[in-house]
């Protein structure tokens, strides 16, 4: 996700083979260097997190948006950890990168208000936990499907942030 050209090429191929993309879910797993404490993070670490969490989604959305407009429907779903809305100094890269991604997603939501394209963000505090009634992968997939189908609120939480130890 740190190489926008590769992401654009992959989405272009997918569009050529499958037709216009109707749902884009941007939810890559952050790299370990994005999870370092603030005082141990270098400019290179933060730059990588911004490339991953800001440049990646901007490139992906830009690549699929015209197709969604042509279809007159679509959903752009962002999936982030809790540091997207509650910065944590122990996870500097994701806190900074996800803040930029959140700002982009919120602006995109504003820009799409008069168009039939839904923009939403699912916040998953802590880890994805198989078997957990709120954070099991199948439960989270269903939440994303509901967001796409219902197209109501911008931000949905898998769990309450207060319950998560950081």
Secondary structure, 3 states (H helix, E strand, C coil): CCCHHHHHHHHHHHHHHHCCCCEEEECCCCCHHHHCCHHHCCHHHHHHHHHHHHHHHHHHHHHHHHHHHHHCCEEEEEEEEHHHCCCCHHHHHHHHHHHHHHHHHHHHHHHCCCCCEEEEEEEECCCCCCCCCCCCHHHHHHHHHHHHHHCCCCEEECCCHHHCCC
